[in-house]
């Protein structure tokens, strides 16, 4: 068998290629790739560990029960606390207050929902600001709290 | 090792004449092959142990016992109720750290005149509300359309991702593996709904995740949570007595661009034909 060494060469190359492929695959393909499909399954875990920023009304009511109750009884019952204030996480952690509650006292806050717009459903209470504040001095109309002087924001009937 | 058993290396005169080399070529290659095989064997054994240890697919996810196979999420947007306040857009930005001038959800305002002329605007995605002044012909109908990823069952963005970074999770959410994405932008072009963008901070594709970090904890997506009019509804088709599945089953719902056969899981109530 004069040609045996040629066969061994082929075997050697195949062993090298196979071992190289296994090693390369091990380091190039992430561990959970392909478990459920052509993607890295652990990526789901990456998303799941992202921090939650909006705590929801129940989290707010834990400390601010008076405001939550006022809101629940009025026309702003479906308006989430954090849609006017800010995400809870910037104001409080599980137990402690970390910063002051953000408050937007400008009329822009109210007008996001109540500015009269043609595309807005007619069932939505809307105002044309120039008509609504016609009795006010134009300079006064620009001040903060201009809405809150007449309306309780948490239960927005007339004060 | 089998390749060491061959004939002695008496035929390799060149090798012997090289005084600098103390190891023969055959021995050298044999050692390399042996070492590589050993490493490969260790890896194979390691993987086998990992599989045999009962690490079922999906086992290593964090958070208390969430099983993606037991959920199938659906979403409904009721256009007839939307007031275009932008709460959802602001909530999404804050919840997910979306960079300025990029949007995972946004609101479009459609204004249609009697002649059929359609004008659409979405200033800053509706983040700061909408301009009350109306231009153009007499408007005969106008409405807001909140837009976002449609989380299609057959999404082009998943099909064409060259590296397997875009995928649809077992619970029906289309996601981007940000560690794997190479930022080629193919999916941004492929999405027929314009729901994706390349994040200028991370340089990879980014999109709505239905707030995957929230829904896997039993919470609702931030946009749904912050919507003051109940326009946005999020449900689970595998849950019993699910309100949203009930709406899809019993009401006249529509999806965007059904002709593309992407099978969106985002459904619209009150959709008008002008909406693209």
Interface residues (C-beta under 8 A of the other chain):
Chain A: X4 X5 X8 X11 X12 X15 X16 X18 X19 X20 X22 X23 X26 X30 X31 X32 X33 X35 X36 X37 X38 X39 X40 X41 X42 X43 X44 X45 X46 X47 X48 X49 X50 X51 X52 X53 X54 X56 X76 X78 X79 X80 X82 X83 X86 X87 X108 X111 X112 X113 X115 X116 X117 X118 X119 X120 X121 X124 X128
Chain B: X2 X3 X6 X7 X11 X29 X30 X32 X33 X36 X37 X39 X40 X43 X44 X47 X50 X57 X58 X60 X61 X62 X63 X66 X68 X80 X81 X82 X83 X84 X85 X86 X87 X90 X91 X94 X95 X96 X109 X110 X111 X129 X130 X132 X134 X139 X142 X143 X144 X164 X165 X166 X167 X168 X169 X170 X175 X177 X178 X179 X180 X209 X212 X213 X214 X216 X217 X219 X222 X225 X226 X227 X228 X229 X230
